[in-house]
């Protein structure tokens, strides 16, 4: 994710997105499913593109009313929109190919050296596990509350924006109450099962580092440095390739 914001050329970002799609297909995730997930942020990406195209100074390409659209703005707008799409694609690919339990176990493993300075790695991993576990539960609860409020005549999907925002309070308040109720029930259940933290606890399946994990890490690092190098020397690479042709 940090690498994406170091890249400035939209051509390199497009190449990174293509590589991620190839990784997704290789992992067994349908290509159409990955692309459908990108539809959720197309409005945000569109507004980002428009703002960058209009507000970036440079050589004027054409005018839209009083606003000047520059070539630099178009390049920057495409790059920013691609960053949003790649961020969503990257997080989707991670969540679709890795279970929440494995993610939290990995977080604990990565944070375990920080126990020396007093950072509770196990507790942080537990919080992440619980948060991921209750995301679908709270989403279903929010959907139920919205349908209930609509049946009672709430203006959640019609009327001016200020009316809909006020009506949204009737959804948020019961949702927060449900979230606190779930948290209280979970705490009571954990205490009933004699939960006393992570000290001395073991796992049914211990994580082990294999050769394929090392290969995946090396491939990831190579892709990152190759994209940064290609972004920095893009023009020289294009000139060299044109000379070969």
N, C-alpha and C positions, 0 to 999 in steps of 0.2 A: 504493500500500500504506500509506503514511503517512497519507493522507487517510482511509482506512478507520477508523483508530484515533482520528481526530479526531471522527468521527461518533458520536453517542450514541443516536439514535432508530432503532429497527428499521424504521420505515416508510421512512426515507430510504435505509437500507442495502438494503432490499428493492427500492427503485427503482433503485439502482446495479446490483444483480445483474440486474435485468430489462434495463437498458441494455446490460450486457455480453453477455447472451444475444442481444440484437438485433444487436450488433456481430458476434458469432460467426456468426449466420445470414447476415448480410450478407457475411462473409468466405468463405462457402461451407462452413463446418463444420456438419455435421448437428446439429440441436438435441438429438436423443436421445443422440448420442455425447458431447456436453458434459455432459448431465445424468448419464449413466452414470459419468462420471469423478468425480462428487461422492460416489458411494457409498463411496469409499475412506476417507473421514474422518467418516462419520456417527456412529460410536461415540464419537470424540473430541468431536464437536459435541454429542452427547447428554449426555456426562458434564459438559461445560462448562455446558450449560444447567441441569442438575440442581444442580450446585454453586452456581451463581449464584442460582438460585431459592430455595435453602434457606439460604444463608449471607448473603444481602444483607438488612440490616435495613430495616424500613419497615412499611407497613400490611399486616397479615396477611390473606391471601386465603383460605387453608384450611390444615389441618394434616395431615401425614403422620407418624403416630406422634408422637414427641417433637419433630419438626422443624416449624418454621413456614415456610410458603411465602408470600412477600410479593409484592405487585403490582410493586414496584420490582425485586425479584429476577427475576420473570418477564420484565419488559421488558429487563433487562440480559442475562439468559440468552439470549433470542431474538436480541438484538443481537450477542452474542459468537459464537453459533452461525452467524449469517449472515456474520460477518467471516471465519470459517474457510472457509465455502463460497465466498465471493467471492474470497478469496486463492487458493484452488485453481483456481477458474474463471479468474481473471486470468492466472495462470502457465500454465495449460493452453492458453488462447487464444493467448498469446504463442508458446509452443513449437509449437503446431499450425499457425500461420500464418507462422512465420519459421524459416528453416533455421539450423542451428547455425553455419554459416560466416558467414552474414549477421549473426547475433547477435554473434559474436566480432569481426567487422570493425567493427560499430557500437561495441562496447566500446572497441576501440583508437582509433576516431575520437574518442569522448568523453573518453578519457584522454590523448589526444595533447598537449593544452596542459600537462599535468602533467610532460611530459618536461623542462621548464625547471627543475623542482626535483628532477630525478633519478629520477622514478618510471618504471620500464620498462614503458611502455604495450604495446609489441609482445609482450614476454615474458608479461605478464599475459593478453593475448588468446590467446596460444598455449597457455598452461596451461588456459584455459577451453575452448578447442577440443578439446584432448586429453581433458580430463575428460568433456566431452559425448560424444566419440567412443567412449570406452571404457565408458560406462554400460551400453549393451545387451550388450557383450561380457562384462562382469563379471556382469551379471544372468543371462546364459545359463550362465556358468561356475558360478555359485552354484546354479542349478537342477540342473545335471549332478552337482555334488558332493552335493547333498541326495538326489537319486535314488540315487546310489551308496551313500551311508551308510544309507539306508533298506533297500536290498537286502542290506546287511550286518547288519541287525538293530538299527540305531540307533533310539532312541525319540524321534523328532523331533515326531511328531504324536499321541502318546499318553502317558499317565502323568501324574504330578503336575508342577506347574510347575517345581520345582527340578530334577527329572530331565530335563525337556525343555531347560532352560537349560544344564545340564551337557552334554547331547548336542549342543547348538548349537556348542560349542567345536570339535567334530570337523568342522564346516562352515567356521567362521571361519578356522581356522588354514590349511587348504589354499587358501582363497580369498585370504588375504593373500599366501601364497607365490606363487600365480598372478599376483596383481596386481604384485608385485615382478618376476616373470619377464617379464611384458609390458612393464613400464617399462624393464627392462634391454635387452630386444630392440629397443624403440623408440629408445632412446638410441643403440644400436649402429647401427641403420639410418640415423638422422639424421646421425651422424658419417661413415658411409660415403658419404653423399650431400653431404658437405662443408658441412653446416649450420654457420653461424657467427653466428647471431643475425639480428636484423631490420635491421641497418644496410645501406642500399642496396637492399633488396628491393622489388620492385614486385608489383602484383596484375594478374591477368588481367582482372578486372572491377572498376573503380573505382566507389566509391559517390558518387552525385551527389545534391544536394538539389534536389527538384522542387517544383512548386506544390502537388501533392497531399500531400507531406510537411508543408509548412507548414499546409495545411488540417487535416491529422490532428492536428498539434500544437496548433493553435488550438482544435479541437473538444475535445481532451483537457483542456486548461487550463480551458475554459469549463465542462465537465462537473464538474471538480474544484471550482471556485469555486461553481458552482450548487448542488452537493450540500452544501458547507459552509454556504453562505448559507441553504439550505432547512432544514438541521438547526438552525441558530441561531434562525431566525424561523418555525419550523414552526407554532406555535400561532397567530401573527398571520396566516399564510397561510391556515390552515384557517378562522379567523374571517372573513377577507375573502371567501373562497370561499363560506362559508355565507351571508354577507350578500348576495352576488350572486344566490344561488339564492332 
